[in-house]
Amino acid sequence: MQKRKFARPSRAQVYAYIRRLIAYVIGMFFIASGVTFSRSTNWGISTVNSIPNVLSLRFPQLTLGTWVIIVFTCFILVQALILLRRFKWYSFLQLLSSTLFGFFVDGTDALYGLFLPQEQAVWLKIVLICVSTVVIAFGIFLYLEANILSMPGEGVTVALSQRTGLKVSTCKIIFDVSIVTIACILSLLFFRDSDVFWTPDGTDCMLRGVGIGTVVIAVFVGVVMKPIMRFLKKPVHALLFGKEPAPADAEAKADAEAPAGAQPPASGEAEAASSDGSPASAPAARGCE
């Protein structure tokens, strides 16, 4: 039997991969920054991070980044349960992206905590939620274009699509709604004997860890991504890969991997992300969000 020969990558291919890897890391950093901005408002954070956020409020012994890694690991196990024999061993590599993202979440929390005030006026909260939405959208854009490694949230979305035959965009909505519902239930259970609603800053009718910020980010990240994709996709793709994206591929991937509510001409799903991802490979892609 002949041994399979593997072509040695050219120098151009190596440089292209390095550029993609750098874009991937920068994208993850931007997504984590958006998470930190929104979390500082106490108005909730992105959908896929809602469960870790509630858990970090109830069990502050572990950081949000640590809870992100734990919950995202559970998402990988969920993929295995959904796909059963169709689950591929290399899906466990998503642990790498989860760990990197968790590290960035804690890192940005420490960094921005140096100047983000704990007591925030309503106008500042609104500004931070808007900034968070834009930053997350840009981070997801880079994460998708790099197309390196899927995020577990997006992995679950793709697994559901493969099992049910539904479109990835439909499964993304199912996943997001399920995550927010679980986060709300956990918040009610954990804080039923104390302040169920987040009121120290005068904000009523918002559960701890889940709030209006969660809704805004879920709805508008896809909207913000559209102009980002329109103006930056071609130059960024050319920078990373040395060529412009094929229109047919872009359309197919956009439908499969863009965050719910967005139909950008995207590439690879990770946070969908899955990756993210939110990855494929997309960041959920808002998922990572």
DAJO-V155751 format. One record per residue. RES is the residue in one letter. PHI is phi as a letter, one per 20 degrees, with the letter a starting at -180 (NA if undefined). Layout:
BEGIN
[[RES	PHI] [RES	PHI]]
END
This chain:
BEGIN
[[M	NA] [Q	f] [K	f] [R	f] [K	e] [F	d] [A	f] [R	f] [P	f] [S	f] [R	f] [A	f] [Q	f] [V	f] [Y	f] [A	f] [Y	f] [I	f] [R	f] [R	f] [L	f] [I	f] [A	f] [Y	f] [V	f] [I	f] [G	f] [M	f] [F	f] [F	f] [I	f] [A	f] [S	f] [G	f] [V	f] [T	f] [F	f] [S	f] [R	f] [S	f] [T	e] [N	m] [W	d] [G	n] [I	c] [S	g] [T	g] [V	f] [N	e] [S	f] [I	f] [P	g] [N	f] [V	f] [L	f] [S	f] [L	f] [R	e] [F	c] [P	f] [Q	f] [L	d] [T	f] [L	g] [G	f] [T	f] [W	f] [V	g] [I	f] [I	f] [V	f] [F	f] [T	f] [C	f] [F	f] [I	f] [L	f] [V	f] [Q	g] [A	f] [L	f] [I	f] [L	e] [L	l] [R	f] [R	e] [F	f] [K	e] [W	g] [Y	f] [S	f] [F	f] [L	f] [Q	f] [L	f] [L	f] [S	f] [S	f] [T	f] [L	f] [F	f] [G	f] [F	f] [F	f] [V	f] [D	f] [G	f] [T	f] [D	f] [A	f] [L	f] [Y	f] [G	f] [L	f] [F	c] [L	f] [P	f] [Q	f] [E	e] [Q	c] [A	f] [V	g] [W	f] [L	f] [K	f] [I	f] [V	f] [L	f] [I	f] [C	f] [V	f] [S	g] [T	f] [V	f] [V	f] [I	f] [A	f] [F	f] [G	f] [I	f] [F	g] [L	f] [Y	f] [L	f] [E	f] [A	f] [N	l] [I	e] [L	b] [S	f] [M	e] [P	g] [G	f] [E	f] [G	f] [V	f] [T	g] [V	f] [A	f] [L	f] [S	f] [Q	f] [R	f] [T	e] [G	n] [L	f] [K	f] [V	g] [S	f] [T	f] [C	f] [K	f] [I	f] [I	g] [F	f] [D	f] [V	f] [S	f] [I	f] [V	f] [T	f] [I	f] [A	f] [C	f] [I	f] [L	f] [S	f] [L	f] [L	f] [F	f] [F	d] [R	f] [D	e] [S	c] [D	e] [V	f] [F	e] [W	f] [T	c] [P	g] [D	d] [G	n] [T	e] [D	e] [C	m] [M	c] [L	f] [R	f] [G	n] [V	c] [G	a] [I	f] [G	f] [T	f] [V	f] [V	f] [I	f] [A	f] [V	e] [F	e] [V	f] [G	f] [V	f] [V	f] [M	f] [K	g] [P	f] [I	f] [M	f] [R	f] [F	e] [L	d] [K	g] [K	f] [P	f] [V	f] [H	f] [A	f] [L	f] [L	f] [F	d] [G	n] [K	b] [E	f] [P	f] [A	f] [P	g] [A	f] [D	f] [A	f] [E	f] [A	f] [K	f] [A	f] [D	f] [A	e] [E	d] [A	f] [P	g] [A	g] [G	n] [A	d] [Q	c] [P	f] [P	f] [A	e] [S	c] [G	k] [E	d] [A	e] [E	NA] [A	NA] [A	NA] [S	a] [S	j] [D	NA] [G	NA] [S	h] [P	NA] [A	NA] [S	c] [A	e] [P	e] [A	h] [A	h] [R	f] [G	g] [C	f] [E	f]]
END
